């Protein structure tokens, strides 16, 4: 896994204005002045969901206040952002993977080989300077699960049911699938919604349904037989990887029973165990391990093992589980970082203390840049961790 150096692009909201809050359908505007919140971990943030939505932490250390002030770009008009902002990635990674090309040569070769389930048509916005207010309402109604509003808008026959728009540049049916509104997905399909469309990163409705994690919605999408269960999205992620990263163990189990290949790796060399460990849900990791399809010490393109991914995320219980299943905590990645380095980067004290208790790495081990784990902790602003390591003998 390589180091990420750039931040996710700013997204343009429903109304293409400075606000990123989604619009409300007319019936609900008067009832509430606060935007709807996503459930679970998404309730804390209005940033776009991703198939790798947990992988949002940059491996570049935080900038100083002065540096942030100097690097801040001047504000742009909403229209400028609408033209230049790239759509949200559902397969982001917390470390750099190189340039993202929506339709790379690798992606084309994989599609021709059949691993993506065939050539898909890409969902593209209808040519227009601004999305019509009717489409605003349809996307917002699908986002909030307002079935009555969706039925009313469809009955007016004024909305393009396959139009890309809304907060995350999706079609309405994909928005409904992401939110787990199974009945709404069924209604939209019955009215002509095209579930074979993919976004610019080749993520389809099954990828997004797996991010949402609602099993009944995923079952319905699978029943349509419109997308391959092993289809590849951004960074080569499959739907089962998306579910594993989100910690949706029941969805992972469902996809495996429907033929999901858990031995596949993405373009960065990560397998399902890597992404499940990064997601940090212990029950999901236990299920993946029970499949005996990947090596507990498997390495990705950057030399990271699954236990390193868990340590970086601060998932102490997952680290403990992997160690009990034979994870080798003495390994280092291509940058010379060991598990103590990456745990200090993540900043979770309980994880660092557990790694120290294993007595498998020297606190004075240095990576390729000559940094100890304490140096890494200080670099990331985790002063208490660096003090802990000094008390354990770091020179």
N, C-alpha and C positions, 0 to 999 in steps of 0.2 A: 504494500500500500504506500503510495507516494505522498508527499506533503502538499496540502492545499494552500494556495497562496492568495486566492481571490474569494471575494464574498459573492453570495447569490445575488442575481440581478434584482433590482426593485421592480415590483409588479405594479401594473396599472389596475385600479379597482374597477368595479362594475361600471361606474359612471365616467371612467377615464379622467377623474379629477384627482386632486391631492389626497382625497380620502381613500383608504383601503378597505373601508367597511362596506359589505355588500348591501345592495338596496333591499328594501322590504316591499313585499307585495302590498297593494293598496289597503287590503283589509287589516294588515298588521302594523301599518305605519303609525296609526293613531294610538295603538296599544302600548308600544314600547319605543323608547328612544335609544336603547342600547342594541348593538348589532348581535345577531345570534352567535353563540359560541359553540365550537365543536366539542364533542364529548371527549373524555379521557385526557390524554396528554395534549391533544390539540386544543383543549380549552384554554390553555395558557398562552397561546400564540395565534395570531392571525396570518402567519406566514404560510405560503403555499404548501400543501401536503406533498410528500414525495414517497416513492417506493423506498427510498433510503432516507425517509424524513428524520430518523434519529441521527443520521450522519451529517449533522449540520455544523459541528464544531470544527473550526479550522485548526490545523496543526501549526499554523503560524502563531507566535506569541502575541498577546494583545498589545496594541500600540499605546505609547504614552499619549497623554492628553494633548501635548503640543503637536505631536505627529498627526493625531487625528484631525486637529484643527487645520493643519497645513494641507492634508490630503483630501479634505472634504470638497467634493465638486459642487459648483454652483447649482442652485435649483433650476429645474427645467420645466417647461410648460407640459401640461398633461398630454397634449397632442404629440410633443416630441418624444415623451416616454412611451406612448402607445406605439410609435413607429420603431423605436430602437430597442425596447426591452424584449429580451428573449423569454419564451414561455418557461414555466416552472419545470424543473427536472424532478421526476419521481424516483430517480435512482441516484441521487446525489451521494457523495462520499465525504467523510470528514477529512480526507487527505487528497491532494491534487492528483488528478488522473490524466493531465494533459488536455489539449483543446477538445471541446465537445463539438463534433460535427454531426448534425442531425442525421445525415444519410452517408455514412462513411463507406469506404470500399469494403471494410470488414463486415459491416452490417449488410451490404448488398450480397456479399459472398455467402453469409449465413442464411439470408433469406432464400437465395437460389438453392442452397443445399437442403432446404426444407425445415431447418431448425426453428424457424420463426413461424411455421405454419403457413408459408406461402407469402406472396406479395400482397401487402395490405394497401388500401387507399388511405391517404393521409387526410385527416380532418383539417380543412383550411377555412379561414374566415371568409364570409361573403364580402366581396369588394364593397366597401362603404367607408366613409370617413368616420362615422359613428354608428354604433349599434342602435337599432330602433328601440324605443322605450318598451315595446311589447316583448322583445327578446330579453331586455333587462328583467322584466317581471317573470318570464318563464324560467330563466336561470335562477333567479332568487327564490322562486317558489320551489324549485327542485332542491335547492340548497337547504331550505328550511323544512322540507317535507310537507308543504301545504298542498294536500291533494285537491282540495276544493278549488284553489286558485289555478292549479295546473289544468284541471278539467275545464274550467271556465275559459282559460286562455286558448286551449286546444279547440274548444267548441267555436270560438270566434274565427278560427281559421286565418289568423293574421300573423302567426309565428312560424318561422322556419325551424322545424323540430330538430334539424341537424346542424343548426348554426352554431359556430364556435364563438364563445363569448363568456360573460360572467367574470368572476373574480380570478379564475385560473385558466381562462381560455380553453374550456372544455365544451363538449356538447351537453345539452341538458341531461341526457340519459347517463352520461359518465358522471356528472355531478351527483345525480341521484344514487348511482351505484356506490360512489365514494362515501356518501353519507349513510349508506345502509338502508335506503328506502326501497325495499324489495317490491312492494306493491306499485310504487311509482315507476320503477324500471319496467315492470310488466305492462303497465298502462302505456308508457311511451313506446315500447316495442310494438304493442298492438296498433298504435297510431302511425307506425312507419319509421321509428327511430332506427338508424343504421348502427348496429353494434359492432360492425367490422372495422370501423374507422380507428385510426391510430393518431397520436399526436406527433409532433416533430421529432420526438425521441423514440418513436415506435412503441410507446406504451399504449396498451389497449384497455378496453373496459374491464377485462379480467384482472389486469394489474391493479387498476384503481379500486376495484371491489375488494381485492385482497389487502390493499392498504387500509381500507375502511374496516375490514375485519368482521363484517356481518356474514355469518355462515349461510343463512337462508338466501341472501343476495348472491353470494358466490355460487351456490347450488343452482339458482335460476339462470345465471349467466352461463354456467357450464351446460345446462340443459338446452340452451339455444344452439350449441354446437357451431358457433360462429368464429371462435378463436381457438387456437391450439393451446392446450394446457401447458406446453413447454415453450410457448412463444417468448421471444426475446424483446425486452424493452431497452430503455436507456442503460448504457454500460453493460449490456448483455444480460441484465437481470431477468429471471423468470418469475411468473406469478408466485410460485411457492417460496422463492427468496423474499419477495415483498411481504408475504404473510409471516415468514419467520422473523424478519427484521422488526415487524410490528408487534411481535409477541403473540400472534393469534394462533395458538397451538391447535385449536379445533379446525381452523381453516387449513393449516399445514397437513393435518391428518386427512382431511377430506380430499385435498389435492393429490396426496400420495395414493389414496385409494382409487383416484381417477387417472392414474398413470403419470403423475409428475415425476420427472427424473431428478432425483436429489444428488446425483453424482456430477451434475454440470457445474461449471465455474463461469463467472462473468468475465468481461474483458480484462479485468484487473487481477484475475486469478483467485478471487474469493469464491468459496463454495458456500453451501447453505449453512454449514456449521459456523463459518466466520461471521456471516450476517446475523445468525441467531444469537451468537455470543455478543455481538455488538448491540443488538436490541436489548439483551439483558434479561429476558424472561426465562427463568430457570426451567419451568415445565416444558417450554418449547425446546430448549437445549437438550433436556433429558429425552424428549421424544426423538429428536434428530439423532442423538447418540444411539438410541435403541434400534435405529434403522441399520446401523453398522455399514453405512454407505461411504463414509469419508473417514480419513485418518484423523485422530484427535490432534496430531502434530503436523497436519498438512500446512503447507506454506502458500501464501499468495504471492503476487508479483513483487512485492516489497519485502518478502521474507517474514511477514507476520504470521504467527500461528493463531488459532482461535482463542487461546488463553490470553494472548497479548491484546486481542480485540476486546475481550471482557475486562481486562485490567485497565485499559485506556478509558473504557466507559464507566469505570468505578463500580462494576458489578461483582462485589466481593463474593457473594454466594455462588455465582457462576464460575468464578475462578476456583473456588474451593471444590466445586463439583468436578471440574475438568482435571484438577490435580488428582482427585480420587480416582479418576478414570485413566490416568497415565499421562497427563499432559507434562511435557518436559519444560520446566521453567528456567532451564539454563541456556536455552537457545537465544541467539541474537538475530536481528533483522539485517538488511543490507546496509543500514546506516550505523551498525554497531550497537544499536539500542537493545538492552535486555528488558525483561519484564518489569524490573524496578524503574528503569527510565520511563517506560510508557505509563506505568501506574502513577508516577510522579507528575507526568504531563497531564493526566486526567484529573489529579488533585483530590481523589477520595482517600482520606486518611485511613479508614478501616481496611481498604484494599491494600494500601502500602504497608500497613502493620502486618497484614496476613502474609504478604510476600516476604517481608523481613523474617517472619517466624519460620518460614521454610528453610532459611539458611542455605539457599541454593545459589545466591549471587553475592558477590562482594560489594559492599556499599561504595567502595572506591573504584569499581570498574568504570572505564571510560569508553564513550562511543567514538565514532570516527572523527568527531570534532574535538575530542579530548575532554568532553563534558562528563561529569559524574551525575548520578541521579539527583543529588542536591543542587547541582548547577541547573539542571532541567527544571526542578521545582521552583528555584528562584526566578528563572527566565520566564516562567508562566505565572509568576506572582503568588505562588503557594509558599509563603514564608514559613508557615508553621511546619510544613513538611520538610523544608530544608533544615529547620532547627531540629526536627526529630532525627533526621539522618546525621546531623552533626553530633547529636547526643549518642548516636549508635556507632560513632567512630569515623565518620567521613572527614577526610583531611581537607 
